[in-house]
Amino acid sequence: MFDLAQLRCFTALANELNFRRAAERLHMTQPPLSRQIQLLEHQLGVVLFTRSTRAVALTATGRAFLVEAQALLDQAHRAARTARLIALGESGTVSIGFVASAVYDFLPRVVAQARCDRPGVQIALQEMSTFEQLQALLTRRLDLAIVRAPLNQPGLVNERIVCEPFVLALHEEHPLARLEPLELAALHGQPFIMYSHAAWQPFNELLTGMFRSSGVQPDYVQSLGTTLTILSLVNVGMGLALVPRSASAVSFERVRWRTLELPSGVCSELHLVWRDDNDNPAVAALREAVRHAASETAQGR
């Protein structure tokens, strides 16, 4: 079977129709060029050129073969360029898993930064629970995971990227909506919508522990799994809620936001997790985009 070097010789001669000029174009002498053309014709079992002492011309077969040969060379060029770009992390695909609460503010920043830094890299986003992301990492279906709690598994690297404060969400007609600043003690006895106590959901234990140690006892009226559902109930006046500050980017007509001075260490965390043997060259660039977005989130921008 012919190779790319033979195709380059053929297309050069087909375009120049002169052995001397074609050889100069290929930076070689005429005898090796002539041998490559003869070998190609022998391998194909066809005549590609007519030759005389005065002229070289393509046969009908040669003209048809030229179209296909040029397409093959173009494809080979594209394949080589794609391989180089992927090796440099300038192209390819990075799959990112994320928990739902990351989408309010943080994840859009990540995507925007990644598109700016690496426009040739495709980002495949997958909303998944923390447990689903763990399984996807272990089976190499994800490159990066954005989760609420670290995944302490051999072979995984964890990096805390966000530690943002909680803010109080309350209905616009609630009496506390007209007070600021607020102290944690103001929540004692208030109807409160808490995060559910579920696997991979760290907020329930964090917030209930804070209330116990502070001697504050809200009236827990509901326990729900997602920030969006919690805010929907706050919007109709069913109770108050503490949610990550980034959730305030979500617009609810009757929800108002207030800051609280909370004990040290009570914050909403996001962790970036990846396999320590991940060999996708574009992943390093995406990790930097995540860190940049995390820096903006920390500054409240």
C-alpha beads as a LAMMPS data file, in Angstrom:
LAMMPS data file: protein, C-alpha beads

301 atoms
300 bonds

1 atom types
1 bond types

-500.0 500.0 xlo xhi
-500.0 500.0 ylo yhi
-500.0 500.0 zlo zhi

Masses

1 110.0

Atoms # bond

1 1 1 0.000 0.000 0.000
2 1 1 1.196 3.499 -0.760
3 1 1 2.301 5.906 1.953
4 1 1 2.009 9.644 2.549
5 1 1 5.477 10.336 1.145
6 1 1 4.415 8.839 -2.181
7 1 1 1.238 10.909 -2.159
8 1 1 3.256 14.073 -1.571
9 1 1 5.490 13.210 -4.521
10 1 1 2.463 12.486 -6.696
11 1 1 0.600 15.722 -5.821
12 1 1 3.748 17.819 -6.291
13 1 1 4.316 16.380 -9.771
14 1 1 0.596 16.607 -10.583
15 1 1 0.638 20.321 -9.767
16 1 1 3.962 21.159 -11.422
17 1 1 3.816 18.676 -14.342
18 1 1 7.595 18.991 -14.384
19 1 1 9.996 16.618 -12.631
20 1 1 12.652 19.264 -11.985
21 1 1 10.277 21.791 -10.443
22 1 1 8.453 19.105 -8.450
23 1 1 11.755 17.772 -7.089
24 1 1 12.834 21.288 -6.067
25 1 1 9.473 21.802 -4.355
26 1 1 10.034 18.599 -2.380
27 1 1 13.705 19.402 -1.652
28 1 1 14.907 16.239 -3.363
29 1 1 16.561 15.228 -6.620
30 1 1 14.748 13.983 -9.708
31 1 1 15.770 10.264 -9.648
32 1 1 14.222 9.526 -6.203
33 1 1 11.077 11.414 -7.254
34 1 1 10.824 9.346 -10.429
35 1 1 11.245 6.126 -8.440
36 1 1 8.490 7.116 -5.998
37 1 1 6.072 7.783 -8.875
38 1 1 6.945 4.493 -10.556
39 1 1 6.515 2.602 -7.285
40 1 1 3.136 4.245 -6.667
41 1 1 1.911 3.352 -10.150
42 1 1 3.134 -0.207 -9.687
43 1 1 1.374 -0.556 -6.314
44 1 1 -1.881 0.843 -7.727
45 1 1 -1.599 -1.060 -10.978
46 1 1 -2.478 2.026 -13.006
47 1 1 -0.763 4.716 -15.104
48 1 1 -1.016 8.126 -13.488
49 1 1 1.105 10.179 -15.895
50 1 1 1.995 10.170 -19.553
51 1 1 5.634 11.108 -20.120
52 1 1 7.502 12.318 -23.122
53 1 1 10.787 14.099 -23.659
54 1 1 8.869 17.355 -23.775
55 1 1 5.975 17.097 -21.351
56 1 1 4.376 15.325 -18.399
57 1 1 0.590 15.043 -18.222
58 1 1 -1.945 13.426 -15.927
59 1 1 -4.015 10.590 -17.269
60 1 1 -7.744 10.454 -16.605
61 1 1 -6.950 8.001 -13.810
62 1 1 -4.320 10.387 -12.470
63 1 1 -6.761 13.292 -12.427
64 1 1 -9.286 11.260 -10.450
65 1 1 -6.601 9.998 -8.069
66 1 1 -5.345 13.548 -7.475
67 1 1 -8.644 14.539 -5.845
68 1 1 -8.503 11.623 -3.423
69 1 1 -4.783 11.972 -2.768
70 1 1 -5.139 15.639 -1.851
71 1 1 -8.036 14.821 0.477
72 1 1 -5.925 12.162 2.204
73 1 1 -3.025 14.572 2.683
74 1 1 -5.354 17.258 4.034
75 1 1 -6.846 14.764 6.475
76 1 1 -3.388 13.664 7.589
77 1 1 -2.446 17.298 8.169
78 1 1 -5.576 17.894 10.241
79 1 1 -4.943 14.736 12.260
80 1 1 -1.367 15.781 13.025
81 1 1 -2.474 19.291 14.009
82 1 1 -5.227 17.927 16.242
83 1 1 -2.770 15.594 17.969
84 1 1 -0.354 18.470 18.632
85 1 1 -3.112 20.708 20.012
86 1 1 -4.406 17.953 22.285
87 1 1 -0.902 17.249 23.570
88 1 1 -0.540 20.969 24.381
89 1 1 -3.929 21.064 26.125
90 1 1 -5.263 23.468 23.468
91 1 1 -7.896 21.064 22.160
92 1 1 -9.908 18.058 23.272
93 1 1 -12.717 17.589 25.772
94 1 1 -12.821 17.878 29.558
95 1 1 -15.764 16.336 31.400
96 1 1 -16.766 18.169 34.588
97 1 1 -19.266 16.883 37.112
98 1 1 -20.898 19.262 39.563
99 1 1 -23.429 19.369 42.360
100 1 1 -26.548 21.400 41.599
101 1 1 -25.747 24.211 44.023
102 1 1 -22.531 25.017 42.155
103 1 1 -24.464 26.221 39.123
104 1 1 -25.907 29.411 40.648
105 1 1 -22.787 31.503 40.382
106 1 1 -19.589 29.488 40.525
107 1 1 -19.915 27.152 37.548
108 1 1 -20.810 29.864 35.012
109 1 1 -17.606 31.653 36.033
110 1 1 -15.636 28.442 35.426
111 1 1 -17.090 27.966 31.951
112 1 1 -16.533 31.611 30.983
113 1 1 -12.912 31.530 32.157
114 1 1 -12.225 28.207 30.425
115 1 1 -13.648 29.480 27.129
116 1 1 -11.398 32.514 27.407
117 1 1 -8.244 30.555 28.315
118 1 1 -8.779 27.482 26.120
119 1 1 -11.320 28.249 23.352
120 1 1 -10.427 25.015 21.564
121 1 1 -11.310 22.804 24.521
122 1 1 -14.833 21.458 24.721
123 1 1 -16.391 21.279 28.204
124 1 1 -18.871 18.488 28.876
125 1 1 -20.906 19.388 31.972
126 1 1 -22.777 16.752 33.959
127 1 1 -24.957 17.547 36.964
128 1 1 -24.500 14.663 39.399
129 1 1 -24.694 13.918 43.091
130 1 1 -21.440 13.653 45.000
131 1 1 -21.741 9.868 45.114
132 1 1 -22.360 9.692 41.345
133 1 1 -19.319 11.873 40.736
134 1 1 -17.162 9.591 42.865
135 1 1 -18.202 6.571 40.807
136 1 1 -17.647 8.472 37.558
137 1 1 -14.143 9.492 38.625
138 1 1 -13.230 5.955 39.595
139 1 1 -14.411 4.642 36.210
140 1 1 -12.763 7.530 34.272
141 1 1 -16.064 8.945 33.013
142 1 1 -15.218 12.311 34.611
143 1 1 -12.052 14.386 34.500
144 1 1 -13.029 16.820 37.263
145 1 1 -15.613 16.735 40.032
146 1 1 -17.016 19.731 41.927
147 1 1 -18.499 18.518 45.198
148 1 1 -19.494 19.834 48.633
149 1 1 -17.351 17.476 50.709
150 1 1 -13.893 16.020 49.991
151 1 1 -13.751 12.564 48.455
152 1 1 -11.237 10.682 50.538
153 1 1 -10.363 7.805 48.235
154 1 1 -6.947 6.427 47.229
155 1 1 -5.882 7.836 43.878
156 1 1 -7.988 10.995 44.149
157 1 1 -6.695 14.522 44.707
158 1 1 -8.888 16.952 46.687
159 1 1 -8.532 20.721 46.651
160 1 1 -10.831 23.062 48.567
161 1 1 -11.617 25.852 46.160
162 1 1 -14.493 27.751 47.794
163 1 1 -15.305 28.581 51.400
164 1 1 -18.084 31.137 51.179
165 1 1 -20.307 32.424 53.976
166 1 1 -23.936 31.498 54.510
167 1 1 -26.549 34.224 54.185
168 1 1 -30.037 34.337 55.642
169 1 1 -32.910 34.042 53.175
170 1 1 -36.281 35.281 54.441
171 1 1 -39.631 36.436 53.132
172 1 1 -39.914 40.171 52.503
173 1 1 -42.738 40.506 55.064
174 1 1 -40.923 38.692 57.849
175 1 1 -40.132 41.053 60.765
176 1 1 -36.417 40.189 60.597
177 1 1 -36.302 41.422 56.995
178 1 1 -36.381 44.974 58.356
179 1 1 -33.522 44.473 60.793
180 1 1 -29.815 44.654 60.072
181 1 1 -27.381 43.682 61.373
182 1 1 -28.766 40.378 62.641
183 1 1 -27.293 38.036 65.212
184 1 1 -27.651 34.266 65.250
185 1 1 -29.764 34.450 68.415
186 1 1 -32.491 36.166 66.353
187 1 1 -33.242 32.788 64.743
188 1 1 -34.243 31.153 68.048
189 1 1 -37.793 29.797 67.740
190 1 1 -38.160 30.976 64.157
191 1 1 -39.649 28.638 61.525
192 1 1 -36.606 27.315 59.722
193 1 1 -36.145 25.288 56.535
194 1 1 -33.138 23.005 56.935
195 1 1 -31.125 20.933 54.487
196 1 1 -31.982 17.260 54.706
197 1 1 -29.745 14.869 56.593
198 1 1 -28.627 12.792 53.616
199 1 1 -25.431 11.123 52.544
200 1 1 -22.981 13.541 50.863
201 1 1 -24.963 16.555 52.135
202 1 1 -22.741 18.301 54.721
203 1 1 -24.939 21.330 55.449
204 1 1 -27.395 19.640 57.816
205 1 1 -24.744 18.489 60.264
206 1 1 -22.810 21.758 59.927
207 1 1 -25.773 24.047 60.604
208 1 1 -27.545 21.978 63.253
209 1 1 -24.223 21.605 65.075
210 1 1 -23.748 25.370 64.965
211 1 1 -27.210 25.973 66.416
212 1 1 -26.649 23.443 69.227
213 1 1 -23.278 24.866 70.241
214 1 1 -24.694 28.408 70.168
215 1 1 -27.767 27.521 72.253
216 1 1 -30.085 28.565 69.448
217 1 1 -33.075 26.347 68.635
218 1 1 -34.997 27.215 65.460
219 1 1 -38.310 25.537 64.718
220 1 1 -37.421 23.140 61.900
221 1 1 -40.514 23.039 59.679
222 1 1 -39.032 21.271 56.645
223 1 1 -35.852 19.400 55.677
224 1 1 -35.103 19.494 51.951
225 1 1 -32.293 18.363 49.688
226 1 1 -31.643 21.313 47.374
227 1 1 -31.085 25.023 47.806
228 1 1 -33.514 25.859 45.013
229 1 1 -36.362 23.967 46.706
230 1 1 -35.568 25.584 50.036
231 1 1 -35.663 29.067 48.519
232 1 1 -38.977 28.273 46.826
233 1 1 -40.510 27.684 50.253
234 1 1 -38.880 30.795 51.706
235 1 1 -40.435 32.721 48.820
236 1 1 -43.957 31.756 49.978
237 1 1 -43.245 32.552 53.623
238 1 1 -42.879 29.034 55.081
239 1 1 -39.740 29.860 56.994
240 1 1 -36.177 31.171 57.035
241 1 1 -33.087 29.447 55.665
242 1 1 -29.321 29.724 55.692
243 1 1 -27.920 29.110 52.204
244 1 1 -24.548 29.666 50.495
245 1 1 -24.018 33.289 49.518
246 1 1 -23.754 32.387 45.815
247 1 1 -27.414 31.290 45.933
248 1 1 -28.373 34.953 46.288
249 1 1 -27.686 35.211 42.538
250 1 1 -30.974 33.337 42.048
251 1 1 -33.903 35.724 41.791
252 1 1 -37.027 35.067 43.849
253 1 1 -39.639 37.815 43.897
254 1 1 -40.251 37.864 47.663
255 1 1 -36.961 36.584 49.092
256 1 1 -34.720 39.023 50.896
257 1 1 -31.126 38.464 52.009
258 1 1 -29.449 39.346 55.286
259 1 1 -25.945 38.750 56.583
260 1 1 -25.288 37.026 59.905
261 1 1 -22.168 36.841 62.001
262 1 1 -21.642 33.078 62.203
263 1 1 -19.058 31.165 64.229
264 1 1 -15.624 30.635 62.689
265 1 1 -15.433 27.661 60.345
266 1 1 -19.120 27.718 59.415
267 1 1 -18.963 28.185 55.685
268 1 1 -20.140 26.587 52.462
269 1 1 -17.331 24.636 50.835
270 1 1 -16.754 23.397 47.321
271 1 1 -14.017 20.898 46.555
272 1 1 -12.354 20.140 43.242
273 1 1 -11.450 16.474 42.843
274 1 1 -9.568 14.604 40.122
275 1 1 -7.648 11.369 39.622
276 1 1 -3.945 11.646 40.338
277 1 1 -3.264 9.620 37.159
278 1 1 -5.482 11.664 34.841
279 1 1 -3.571 12.014 31.545
280 1 1 -5.837 14.517 29.770
281 1 1 -3.500 17.448 28.917
282 1 1 -6.385 19.964 28.979
283 1 1 -7.327 19.164 32.583
284 1 1 -4.537 21.297 34.052
285 1 1 -5.840 24.363 32.196
286 1 1 -9.367 23.690 33.393
287 1 1 -8.184 23.387 36.988
288 1 1 -6.721 26.876 36.641
289 1 1 -10.060 28.156 35.329
290 1 1 -11.756 26.629 38.378
291 1 1 -9.268 28.302 40.717
292 1 1 -9.764 31.668 38.995
293 1 1 -13.535 31.374 39.390
294 1 1 -13.040 30.384 43.015
295 1 1 -10.964 33.510 43.618
296 1 1 -13.723 35.708 42.190
297 1 1 -16.335 33.916 44.304
298 1 1 -14.256 34.443 47.449
299 1 1 -14.070 38.157 46.688
300 1 1 -17.834 38.307 46.174
301 1 1 -17.511 39.625 42.634

Bonds

1 1 1 2
2 1 2 3
3 1 3 4
4 1 4 5
5 1 5 6
6 1 6 7
7 1 7 8
8 1 8 9
9 1 9 10
10 1 10 11
11 1 11 12
12 1 12 13
13 1 13 14
14 1 14 15
15 1 15 16
16 1 16 17
17 1 17 18
18 1 18 19
19 1 19 20
20 1 20 21
21 1 21 22
22 1 22 23
23 1 23 24
24 1 24 25
25 1 25 26
26 1 26 27
27 1 27 28
28 1 28 29
29 1 29 30
30 1 30 31
31 1 31 32
32 1 32 33
33 1 33 34
34 1 34 35
35 1 35 36
36 1 36 37
37 1 37 38
38 1 38 39
39 1 39 40
40 1 40 41
41 1 41 42
42 1 42 43
43 1 43 44
44 1 44 45
45 1 45 46
46 1 46 47
47 1 47 48
48 1 48 49
49 1 49 50
50 1 50 51
51 1 51 52
52 1 52 53
53 1 53 54
54 1 54 55
55 1 55 56
56 1 56 57
57 1 57 58
58 1 58 59
59 1 59 60
60 1 60 61
61 1 61 62
62 1 62 63
63 1 63 64
64 1 64 65
65 1 65 66
66 1 66 67
67 1 67 68
68 1 68 69
69 1 69 70
70 1 70 71
71 1 71 72
72 1 72 73
73 1 73 74
74 1 74 75
75 1 75 76
76 1 76 77
77 1 77 78
78 1 78 79
79 1 79 80
80 1 80 81
81 1 81 82
82 1 82 83
83 1 83 84
84 1 84 85
85 1 85 86
86 1 86 87
87 1 87 88
88 1 88 89
89 1 89 90
90 1 90 91
91 1 91 92
92 1 92 93
93 1 93 94
94 1 94 95
95 1 95 96
96 1 96 97
97 1 97 98
98 1 98 99
99 1 99 100
100 1 100 101
101 1 101 102
102 1 102 103
103 1 103 104
104 1 104 105
105 1 105 106
106 1 106 107
107 1 107 108
108 1 108 109
109 1 109 110
110 1 110 111
111 1 111 112
112 1 112 113
113 1 113 114
114 1 114 115
115 1 115 116
116 1 116 117
117 1 117 118
118 1 118 119
119 1 119 120
120 1 120 121
121 1 121 122
122 1 122 123
123 1 123 124
124 1 124 125
125 1 125 126
126 1 126 127
127 1 127 128
128 1 128 129
129 1 129 130
130 1 130 131
131 1 131 132
132 1 132 133
133 1 133 134
134 1 134 135
135 1 135 136
136 1 136 137
137 1 137 138
138 1 138 139
139 1 139 140
140 1 140 141
141 1 141 142
142 1 142 143
143 1 143 144
144 1 144 145
145 1 145 146
146 1 146 147
147 1 147 148
148 1 148 149
149 1 149 150
150 1 150 151
151 1 151 152
152 1 152 153
153 1 153 154
154 1 154 155
155 1 155 156
156 1 156 157
157 1 157 158
158 1 158 159
159 1 159 160
160 1 160 161
161 1 161 162
162 1 162 163
163 1 163 164
164 1 164 165
165 1 165 166
166 1 166 167
167 1 167 168
168 1 168 169
169 1 169 170
170 1 170 171
171 1 171 172
172 1 172 173
173 1 173 174
174 1 174 175
175 1 175 176
176 1 176 177
177 1 177 178
178 1 178 179
179 1 179 180
180 1 180 181
181 1 181 182
182 1 182 183
183 1 183 184
184 1 184 185
185 1 185 186
186 1 186 187
187 1 187 188
188 1 188 189
189 1 189 190
190 1 190 191
191 1 191 192
192 1 192 193
193 1 193 194
194 1 194 195
195 1 195 196
196 1 196 197
197 1 197 198
198 1 198 199
199 1 199 200
200 1 200 201
201 1 201 202
202 1 202 203
203 1 203 204
204 1 204 205
205 1 205 206
206 1 206 207
207 1 207 208
208 1 208 209
209 1 209 210
210 1 210 211
211 1 211 212
212 1 212 213
213 1 213 214
214 1 214 215
215 1 215 216
216 1 216 217
217 1 217 218
218 1 218 219
219 1 219 220
220 1 220 221
221 1 221 222
222 1 222 223
223 1 223 224
224 1 224 225
225 1 225 226
226 1 226 227
227 1 227 228
228 1 228 229
229 1 229 230
230 1 230 231
231 1 231 232
232 1 232 233
233 1 233 234
234 1 234 235
235 1 235 236
236 1 236 237
237 1 237 238
238 1 238 239
239 1 239 240
240 1 240 241
241 1 241 242
242 1 242 243
243 1 243 244
244 1 244 245
245 1 245 246
246 1 246 247
247 1 247 248
248 1 248 249
249 1 249 250
250 1 250 251
251 1 251 252
252 1 252 253
253 1 253 254
254 1 254 255
255 1 255 256
256 1 256 257
257 1 257 258
258 1 258 259
259 1 259 260
260 1 260 261
261 1 261 262
262 1 262 263
263 1 263 264
264 1 264 265
265 1 265 266
266 1 266 267
267 1 267 268
268 1 268 269
269 1 269 270
270 1 270 271
271 1 271 272
272 1 272 273
273 1 273 274
274 1 274 275
275 1 275 276
276 1 276 277
277 1 277 278
278 1 278 279
279 1 279 280
280 1 280 281
281 1 281 282
282 1 282 283
283 1 283 284
284 1 284 285
285 1 285 286
286 1 286 287
287 1 287 288
288 1 288 289
289 1 289 290
290 1 290 291
291 1 291 292
292 1 292 293
293 1 293 294
294 1 294 295
295 1 295 296
296 1 296 297
297 1 297 298
298 1 298 299
299 1 299 300
300 1 300 301
